[in-house]
Amino acid sequence: MSKTALIVDNSRLVRAYLKELLQNEGFEKIVEAASAKEAIAAFNEYKLDLMTLDIIMPGESGINVLEAISSQKYQTKILIITDFGQEAVVEKALKTGAASVIYKPVRKDSLKAAIDGRVGAVSGEKPKALVVDDSMMMRVLVRDFLEKAGCEVIGEAVDVPSGIKAYQDLKPDLMTLDLVMPGGSGIDVLKNVMTSNAKANVIIISAVSQDQITQQLMSIGAKTILNKPVTLQKIAEALATTNLAAFKTSKSSMPPLPVNGNGNHAGWNDFRDMLKPATEKCVEALNVLSQSKWVMTGMDVYERTSYNMQVFPPEVKDIVCVQMAVSTDVPVIGIFGAPHDHFVKMAHKMLETHFSSLTDNDGAIKLMILEWANIIVTNFLNTFADALGHAVMSTPPEIIDSSVEEAIRKASSEISDVAKKILAAHIRFSCLEWNASCETILMVREDCLDRIVPKKNRGGHLWPAISS
């Protein structure tokens, strides 16, 4: 019997990706909707086996959709797929008929598990943690980091006997454990815990750092060993080594990694370094296209804290958008812009140098602008493809008629409903010979960065692994 699904999301990229996943899961008929109004109409028109539903959309929200269809008797499994993780909203969605909540970026295995009913009703539920350390200062610090990383700390213990008892009584999902404590060694606690639960998630946090002890701890079953003093980054990395679903199938519960005022986090520096070879190819392409001397004048990487962040200078009025699917689950948007007279000047250069047979008219200039943008953005696309080790294609470039601010906002919303989850690389080029400039923005999800910047390119910086 054929299965029918409805995908509801305002992002074309997300709909395309989910459609591919659902086709692989045997859904033969897949309907798409980009708004709450379209979703309600489609739900009433088709007998659906499954509906994936975003929360934040233009106009009414996904909650409005759930409320509108709540009286229907169709046996439709509804999966909320969203960036929006406020507990009250998630709880309301589940009470209004959703079967499960999955946080973006969606992984193939987490979607399949939700379809098969193998995940809990609240996939965003916080893992419960127990902190064991005789130092009150360390307990306070570790508790704070765990809570910021998305855990709920349900208990503390100060020595070996209380540590063993607390684990038995509370049955936490995770335990952090000191080694040197009153009443014996943390190793005794670890042995007791692993005997009662071979799949226990235990993270050792200790000032003791000796190879022999480390090997013993790992052989007993510790997930990882952190040396004091710990940081939020170290805790985040340690959580990624556990078997907890919250840190394997979704990054939504992980906090944004620390960043200073100008957005130059160490991992983002690796992203910038990865793009540098592409900028050299862009300069070479610009030189050939215009038969003039171009240089790269700057490259910055920003955390997008607002969709309205001004990136292009005010004189940039015309932009070109190139949509790229770097990997099926790693969306990237490339935006190329320049002041209008610079676009025209560059187009004329291209016409006289390479395309003299074309007429110097608005249509030809538009073609030149599109080709210019396509060549520049594709140079960055090639870098991503090489890093991933497989071919990657982009959509054809298109000139955006809306304002620069609106185009950036729309492109950002294609990537994520939550602006702070977007990483934006801003690259600028200039030609001093005839006073021209152009600019490119590449927008990706920060929680997909691990997929784009392979470990071998990270300059020694450690990032929490993102499972596929």
Buried (B, 14 or more C-beta within 10 A) or exposed (E): EEBBBBBBBBBBBBBBBBBBBBEEBEBEEBBBBBBBBBBBEBBEEBEBBBBBBBBBBEEBBBBBBBBBBEEEEEEBBBBBBBBBBEEEBBBBBBEBBBBBBBBBBBBBBBBBBBBEEEBEEBBBBBBBBBBBBBBEEBBEBBBEBBBEBBBBBBBBBBBBBBBBEBBEEBEBBBBBBBBEBEBBBBBBBBBBBBEEBEEBBBBBBBEBEEEEBBEEBEEBBBBBBBEBEBEBBBBBBBBBBBEBBBBBBBBBBBBEBEBEEEBEBBBBBBBBBBBEBBBEBBBEBBBBBBEBEBEBEEBBBBBBEEBEBEBBEEEBBBBBBBBBBBBEBBBBBBBBBBBEEBBBBBBBBBBEEBBEEBEEEEEBBBBBBBBBBBBBBBBBBBBBBBBBEEEBEBBEBEBBEEEBBEBBBBBBBBBBBBBEBBBBBBBBBBBEEEEBBBBBBBBBBBBBBBBBBBEEEBEEBBBBEBEE
